[in-house]
C-alpha cells in the first residue's frame, strides 16, 4: 500500500473475498498486537492529552483537507484482545481500507485517528518500543474533555452536514439506536450460539 496505493487497491478489489481476512479480521488483530514492533512509516493521526486546547489547530497538519470519513479509536477494546493502547491504530487503518475498497471512498478522503490517552496494559507500558503514551489511561472528566474537544474540532474543520441534521443525529442517534436494537438482541444471541455450535459439531 505504501509503495503503490493504486496497485494495492486494484489487487484488493479484484480479490476482495480472498484478501478480506488478511486486510481485516482475523489478521488485523495480530497486526495490532505487534503494531509498535513492525511500524515502518507514519500513518494515521494521533491525539494525546498534551494536545488539549489545540486539537483544532493540529488537524491542519493532516495533508488532505477533503475528509469524508473518520475512524477513531482509543484502543481500549480491540477485537476481544483487550487494551492495546496506541497499537489499536491498526483497526482505524484497516476499517478505512475496507471502506475505500468496498465503498469506493477515495483513500485520500479517509482519516484514521488514535485518541492516545494511555493504556492499562502493563506489558505495553514497559515496552521500550511502544509508540503510544506509556502511562496509565486517563478517565472520567479528563477523558471526556478530550473527546468533546476532538468532536468539536472535526465538526468545525470538516463540516459535512446542515446544522439541523447534526442536531438531530446528536439528539436522537444513540438513544434510538440503543432501543431499536433491543428487540433483536435475544435473536442475535440465539443465532450466535447456533453458529458456534454448528462450527464445533
Rosetta silent file (secondary structure, phi, psi, omega in degrees, C-alpha in Angstrom):
SEQUENCE: XXXXXXXXXXXXXXXXXXXXXXXXXXXXXXXXXXXXXXXXXXXXXXXXXXXXXXXXXXXXXXXXXXXXXXXXXXXXXXXXXXXXXXXXXXXXXXXXXXXXXXXXXXXXXXXXXXXXXXXXXXXXXXXXXXXXXXXXXXXXXXXXXXXXXXXXXXXXXXXXXXXXXXXXXXXXXXXXXXXXXXXXXXXXXXXXXXXXXXXXX
SCORE:     score description
SCORE:     0.000 S_00000001
   1 L     0.000  -40.229 -178.918    0.000    0.000    0.000 S_00000001
   2 L   -70.566  -33.223 -176.559    2.824    2.393    0.847 S_00000001
   3 L   -80.174  -42.269 -176.725    4.741    1.601   -2.346 S_00000001
   4 L  -150.562   89.462 -174.214    1.890    1.667   -4.868 S_00000001
   5 H   -64.643  -37.904 -179.988   -1.534    2.533   -3.485 S_00000001
   6 H   -62.190  -45.588  178.407   -3.279    2.310   -6.861 S_00000001
   7 H   -65.531  -39.323  179.104   -1.989   -1.221   -7.433 S_00000001
   8 H   -55.658  -49.722 -177.370   -2.817   -2.160   -3.831 S_00000001
   9 H   -73.223  -29.421  177.238   -6.489   -1.267   -4.241 S_00000001
  10 H   -65.171  -46.845  178.811   -6.714   -2.825   -7.708 S_00000001
  11 H   -64.333  -41.829  179.896   -5.493   -6.174   -6.396 S_00000001
  12 H   -63.029  -43.558 -179.927   -7.722   -5.870   -3.328 S_00000001
  13 H   -66.211  -35.518 -178.908  -10.808   -5.069   -5.396 S_00000001
  14 H   -74.875  -21.871 -175.741  -10.143   -7.948   -7.782 S_00000001
  15 L  -134.223   41.686 -171.432   -9.697  -10.464   -4.952 S_00000001
  16 H   -60.673  -38.926 -178.059  -11.722   -8.944   -2.113 S_00000001
  17 H   -66.924  -38.416 -179.292  -13.156  -12.261   -0.835 S_00000001
  18 H   -74.828  -33.968 -173.598   -9.750  -13.885   -0.614 S_00000001
  19 H   -93.615  -13.306 -179.248   -7.988  -10.860    0.873 S_00000001
  20 H   -53.954  -45.924  179.706  -10.645   -9.710    3.337 S_00000001
  21 H   -66.285  -18.411  178.050   -9.340  -11.966    6.159 S_00000001
  22 H   -87.270  -40.087 -179.446   -5.860  -10.552    5.570 S_00000001
  23 H   -71.501  -38.192 -178.309   -6.870   -6.907    5.387 S_00000001
  24 L  -126.624 -139.130 -175.228   -9.172   -7.124    8.409 S_00000001
  25 L   -65.419  141.530    4.171  -10.184   -9.850   10.849 S_00000001
  26 L   -91.933   -9.109 -172.427   -8.536  -12.032   11.940 S_00000001
  27 H   -63.620  -34.907 -176.344   -5.163  -10.786   10.675 S_00000001
  28 H   -62.648  -28.640  177.345   -5.659   -7.184   11.802 S_00000001
  29 H   -64.006  -44.322  177.731   -5.779   -8.355   15.405 S_00000001
  30 H   -65.818  -37.463  178.581   -2.321   -9.872   15.135 S_00000001
  31 H   -63.505  -39.130  179.724   -1.098   -6.756   13.351 S_00000001
  32 H   -66.287  -39.669 -178.255   -2.383   -4.576   16.197 S_00000001
  33 H   -62.016  -30.722 -178.233   -0.662   -6.675   18.860 S_00000001
  34 L  -112.791   18.536 -172.363    2.699   -6.116   17.183 S_00000001
  35 H   -54.990  -46.275 -178.033    1.959   -2.690   15.678 S_00000001
  36 H   -66.978  -25.366 -175.816    4.737   -0.855   17.514 S_00000001
  37 H   -88.632  -17.928 -179.689    7.263   -3.539   16.588 S_00000001
  38 L  -114.335   11.613 -177.771    6.516   -3.597   12.854 S_00000001
  39 L   -62.372  128.517 -178.742    5.985    0.140   12.431 S_00000001
  40 L  -123.302  -23.371 -177.586    7.633    1.387    9.231 S_00000001
  41 L  -155.090  156.001  177.896    6.035    4.722    8.369 S_00000001
  42 L   -67.363  124.176  179.452    3.832    7.437    9.799 S_00000001
  43 L  -149.590  119.431 -178.204    0.206    6.512    9.110 S_00000001
  44 L   102.124  168.025 -174.791   -2.780    7.938   10.917 S_00000001
  45 E  -117.497  123.263 -176.746   -3.369   10.879   13.217 S_00000001
  46 E  -106.186  133.174  176.884   -2.508   10.664   16.917 S_00000001
  47 E  -124.067  128.963 -178.298   -4.042   12.872   19.602 S_00000001
  48 E  -122.526  169.669  177.291   -2.726   12.812   23.182 S_00000001
  49 H   -57.376  -24.693  178.701   -3.570   14.695   26.383 S_00000001
  50 H   -67.366  -16.029 -178.331   -0.720   17.084   25.546 S_00000001
  51 H   -90.829    1.294  179.010   -2.793   18.349   22.617 S_00000001
  52 L   -53.066  133.333  177.449   -5.611   19.619   24.835 S_00000001
  53 L    90.211   -8.052 -179.785   -6.652   23.102   23.791 S_00000001
  54 L  -142.303   24.303  178.863   -5.167   22.920   20.286 S_00000001
  55 H   -62.252  -40.975  179.250   -6.703   19.870   18.595 S_00000001
  56 H   -58.120  -42.221 -177.273   -8.440   22.099   16.050 S_00000001
  57 H   -70.795  -41.524 -175.644   -5.119   23.672   15.082 S_00000001
  58 H   -73.149  -16.785  174.818   -3.094   20.456   14.822 S_00000001
  59 H   -62.609  -20.211  176.303   -5.675   18.948   12.463 S_00000001
  60 H   -66.125  -17.424  179.432   -4.140   21.298    9.902 S_00000001
  61 H   -72.601  -16.920  178.119   -1.106   19.016    9.912 S_00000001
  62 L   -74.362  129.584 -172.237   -3.082   16.343    8.058 S_00000001
  63 L   -64.474  -35.155 -178.748   -2.248   16.732    4.341 S_00000001
  64 L   -89.242  135.829  179.633   -5.735   16.111    2.955 S_00000001
  65 L  -106.067   -6.169 -177.252   -8.417   18.730    3.583 S_00000001
  66 L  -102.724   59.156 -176.557  -11.273   16.895    1.839 S_00000001
  67 L   -79.202  129.737  179.074  -12.008   14.406    4.619 S_00000001
  68 L  -114.822  -27.603 -177.947  -15.233   12.422    4.254 S_00000001
  69 E  -135.127  132.202  176.229  -14.746    9.510    6.655 S_00000001
  70 E  -124.575  129.213  172.582  -13.031    9.384   10.044 S_00000001
  71 E  -114.752  120.907 -174.832  -12.477    6.204   12.048 S_00000001
  72 E  -123.707  142.226  177.109  -11.388    6.922   15.601 S_00000001
  73 E  -144.196  158.831  171.117  -10.421    4.622   18.471 S_00000001
  74 L  -111.895    5.444  173.063   -8.760    4.885   21.861 S_00000001
  75 L    71.662   13.076 -174.526   -7.513    1.298   21.652 S_00000001
  76 L   -77.210  -35.267  179.341   -9.109    0.163   24.906 S_00000001
  77 L  -133.614  103.865 -176.076  -11.055   -2.787   23.498 S_00000001
  78 L  -115.000  105.259  172.317   -9.694   -4.238   20.267 S_00000001
  79 L    48.968   39.541  179.809  -11.428   -7.299   18.784 S_00000001
  80 L    74.650    6.833 -179.206  -11.612   -9.093   22.113 S_00000001
  81 L   -92.504   -4.576  179.246   -7.862   -8.668   22.599 S_00000001
  82 L    88.002 -156.166 -174.780   -8.243   -6.122   25.387 S_00000001
  83 L   -79.679  108.435  177.789   -6.367   -2.882   25.858 S_00000001
  84 L  -108.615    6.188  176.399   -3.845   -2.430   23.033 S_00000001
  85 H    53.646 -137.899 -176.862   -3.409    1.304   23.521 S_00000001
  86 H   -66.072  -17.176  176.257   -1.943    3.141   20.541 S_00000001
  87 H   -64.694  -16.227  178.026   -1.418   -0.181   18.773 S_00000001
  88 H   -68.375   -6.462  176.311   -5.153   -0.036   18.088 S_00000001
  89 H   -55.170  -29.025  178.593   -4.413    2.379   15.248 S_00000001
  90 H   -58.289  -29.941  178.513   -4.325   -0.722   13.052 S_00000001
  91 H   -67.996  -47.108  179.592   -8.091   -1.004   13.481 S_00000001
  92 H   -61.598  -42.499  179.779   -8.753    2.512   12.183 S_00000001
  93 H   -65.315  -46.354 -178.267   -6.417    1.943    9.241 S_00000001
  94 H   -63.119  -42.523  178.884   -7.895   -1.465    8.412 S_00000001
  95 H   -61.049  -42.312 -177.620  -11.502   -0.278    8.524 S_00000001
  96 H   -69.525  -30.812  173.770  -10.744    2.600    6.183 S_00000001
  97 H   -61.220  -42.576  178.906   -9.045    0.273    3.707 S_00000001
  98 H   -67.125  -40.257  179.460  -12.303   -1.701    3.570 S_00000001
  99 H   -63.066  -37.563  179.087  -14.388    1.454    3.225 S_00000001
 100 H   -70.047  -43.774 -176.810  -12.244    2.541    0.289 S_00000001
 101 H   -72.908  -47.309 -175.692  -12.266   -0.847   -1.379 S_00000001
 102 H   -87.060  -29.441 -176.360  -15.886   -1.839   -0.755 S_00000001
 103 H  -102.975   -5.851  177.978  -17.462    1.602   -0.578 S_00000001
 104 L    73.139   21.607  179.975  -15.485    3.389   -3.257 S_00000001
 105 L   -83.683  131.184  178.782  -14.304    6.139   -0.933 S_00000001
 106 L   -57.569  125.066 -179.919  -11.155    7.904   -2.083 S_00000001
 107 H   -55.373  -29.735  179.440   -8.356    6.867    0.328 S_00000001
 108 H   -71.628  -12.392  179.144   -7.220   10.496    0.497 S_00000001
 109 H   -96.288    9.424 -177.873  -10.629   11.364    1.970 S_00000001
 110 E  -109.048  140.248 -179.054  -10.121    8.967    4.906 S_00000001
 111 E  -130.424  105.366  174.111   -8.669    9.900    8.277 S_00000001
 112 E   -83.314  131.147 -174.829   -7.643    7.203   10.795 S_00000001
 113 E  -127.773  137.656  172.426   -7.396    8.640   14.308 S_00000001
 114 E  -116.550  117.942  171.838   -5.997    7.339   17.580 S_00000001
 115 E   -87.565   93.364 -172.860   -7.048    9.106   20.771 S_00000001
 116 E   -90.364   94.181 -179.325   -3.982    8.045   22.755 S_00000001
 117 L  -110.888   27.623  178.747   -4.812    8.672   26.392 S_00000001
 118 L   101.526 -173.945  179.364   -2.541    5.946   27.734 S_00000001
 119 L  -151.702  148.270  175.149   -3.016    2.242   28.350 S_00000001
 120 L   -98.428   10.352  177.820   -3.629   -0.012   31.336 S_00000001
 121 L   -86.545  105.951 -175.733   -1.677   -2.792   29.659 S_00000001
 122 H   -61.565  -33.516  179.216    1.454   -3.104   31.778 S_00000001
 123 H   -61.286  -40.203  179.009    3.280   -5.044   29.077 S_00000001
 124 H   -71.790  -40.865 -179.786    2.911   -2.095   26.701 S_00000001
 125 H   -59.144  -35.323 -177.699    3.844    0.487   29.329 S_00000001
 126 L   -92.043    1.339 -179.285    7.102   -1.376   29.951 S_00000001
 127 L   -85.710  116.221 -178.226    7.825   -1.977   26.262 S_00000001
 128 L   -65.254  -17.789  179.860   10.633    0.381   25.113 S_00000001
 129 L   -95.356   -2.160 -178.402    9.375    0.127   21.517 S_00000001
 130 L   -62.426  130.094 -175.191    5.773    1.047   22.341 S_00000001
 131 L   -80.890  -20.407 -173.342    4.695    4.005   20.189 S_00000001
 132 L   -87.548 -173.316  177.070    1.976    5.298   22.474 S_00000001
 133 L   -70.955  114.561 -175.010    1.848    7.230   25.732 S_00000001
 134 L   -83.400   54.776  179.450    3.496    4.829   28.246 S_00000001
 135 L  -137.455  163.500  178.642    1.247    5.810   31.129 S_00000001
 136 L   -68.963  149.730 -175.551   -1.975    4.529   32.630 S_00000001
 137 L   -59.008  141.110  167.710   -5.156    5.693   30.949 S_00000001
 138 L   -82.099  158.474 -177.524   -6.817    8.898   31.976 S_00000001
 139 L  -148.716 -174.342  176.690  -10.530    8.595   32.635 S_00000001
 140 H    63.768 -142.320 -175.033  -13.582   10.478   33.834 S_00000001
 141 H   -63.973  -33.590  179.208  -13.972   14.150   33.018 S_00000001
 142 H   -63.902  -39.802  178.249  -10.402   14.479   31.704 S_00000001
 143 H   -66.782  -47.689 -178.525  -11.102   11.761   29.139 S_00000001
 144 H   -64.261  -32.887  179.219  -14.450   13.224   28.128 S_00000001
 145 H   -62.904  -39.137  178.043  -12.923   16.686   27.766 S_00000001
 146 H   -67.520  -43.537  178.798  -10.524   15.376   25.105 S_00000001
 147 H   -62.624  -43.388  179.121  -13.330   13.596   23.241 S_00000001
 148 H   -60.042  -45.239 -178.982  -15.528   16.694   23.380 S_00000001
 149 H   -65.577  -39.604  179.641  -12.751   18.878   22.025 S_00000001
 150 H   -64.044  -47.356 -178.686  -11.947   16.379   19.277 S_00000001
 151 H   -62.146  -40.816  177.626  -15.567   16.075   18.151 S_00000001
 152 H   -65.855  -39.898 -178.012  -15.998   19.822   18.106 S_00000001
 153 H   -64.726  -46.972 -178.523  -12.723   20.269   16.229 S_00000001
 154 H   -69.951  -30.633  177.648  -13.504   17.800   13.423 S_00000001
 155 H   -66.320  -36.697  177.278  -17.018   19.193   13.148 S_00000001
 156 H   -77.993  -38.153 -174.962  -15.578   22.656   12.576 S_00000001
 157 H   -75.546  -38.047 -176.773  -12.667   21.515   10.423 S_00000001
 158 L  -126.960   62.763 -178.428  -14.578   19.159    8.146 S_00000001
 159 L   -65.251  132.605 -177.053  -18.230   20.305    8.133 S_00000001
 160 L  -128.624  -23.752 -170.509  -20.378   17.976    6.059 S_00000001
 161 L  -123.527  149.676  174.882  -23.972   18.220    7.228 S_00000001
 162 L   -57.542  153.314 -175.064  -26.530   21.014    7.676 S_00000001
 163 H   -56.729  -44.820 -178.597  -26.822   22.256   11.233 S_00000001
 164 H   -64.442  -33.380  176.978  -30.284   20.768   11.824 S_00000001
 165 H   -64.276  -44.703  179.430  -29.087   17.389   10.592 S_00000001
 166 H   -61.507  -40.793 -179.778  -26.206   17.445   13.062 S_00000001
 167 H   -63.683  -40.437 -178.491  -28.571   18.410   15.859 S_00000001
 168 H   -65.117  -45.552  178.777  -30.926   15.545   15.011 S_00000001
 169 H   -62.336  -44.422 -178.675  -28.156   12.950   14.949 S_00000001
 170 H   -62.478  -38.799 -173.746  -26.685   14.305   18.166 S_00000001
 171 H   -80.000  -37.149 -169.411  -30.032   14.324   19.950 S_00000001
 172 H  -114.597  -19.604 -168.319  -31.569   11.048   18.812 S_00000001
 173 H   -58.746  -57.474 -175.865  -28.984    8.717   17.295 S_00000001
 174 H   -64.434  -40.329 -177.533  -27.604    6.930   20.367 S_00000001
 175 H   -61.544  -52.366 -175.689  -30.968    6.826   22.170 S_00000001
 176 H   -75.776  -30.996  176.372  -32.926    5.289   19.321 S_00000001
 177 H   -62.708  -39.491 -178.722  -30.100    3.055   18.120 S_00000001
 178 H   -63.380  -49.064 -174.910  -29.934    1.563   21.625 S_00000001
 179 H   -79.834  -27.544  177.442  -33.652    0.838   21.880 S_00000001
 180 H   -65.969  -33.284 -179.414  -34.114   -0.138   18.237 S_00000001
 181 H   -78.356  -19.397 -174.978  -31.577   -2.934   18.715 S_00000001
 182 H   -51.167  -53.389 -175.821  -33.236   -4.111   21.914 S_00000001
 183 L   -62.577  -19.157 -175.511  -35.915   -6.417   20.449 S_00000001
 184 L   -98.178   -6.291 -174.035  -33.334   -8.223   18.320 S_00000001
 185 H   -62.766  -41.897 -179.205  -30.703   -8.889   20.963 S_00000001
 186 H   -64.637  -42.079  178.964  -32.181  -12.222   22.072 S_00000001
 187 H   -63.649  -41.056  179.816  -32.487  -13.424   18.473 S_00000001
 188 H   -65.660  -37.961  179.431  -28.942  -12.388   17.716 S_00000001
 189 H   -64.488  -43.361  179.426  -27.698  -14.163   20.838 S_00000001
 190 H   -64.024  -44.275  179.196  -29.503  -17.394   19.836 S_00000001
 191 H   -60.597  -41.522 -179.814  -28.188  -17.156   16.273 S_00000001
 192 H   -62.782  -41.187  179.059  -24.656  -16.646   17.565 S_00000001
 193 H   -64.816  -39.561 -179.929  -24.971  -19.749   19.784 S_00000001
 194 H   -65.503  -42.741  179.706  -26.272  -21.812   16.860 S_00000001
 195 H   -63.493  -40.687  179.783  -23.435  -20.714   14.613 S_00000001
 196 H   -64.845  -41.808  179.421  -20.899  -21.526   17.321 S_00000001
 197 H   -64.035  -42.005 -178.557  -22.485  -24.934   17.848 S_00000001
 198 H   -62.453  -39.516 -179.203  -22.513  -25.604   14.113 S_00000001
 199 H   -68.510  -33.229 -175.169  -18.807  -24.797   13.835 S_00000001
 200 H   -87.983  -13.326 -176.512  -17.931  -27.043   16.778 S_00000001
 201 L   -83.889    0.000    0.000  -20.087  -30.010   15.782 S_00000001
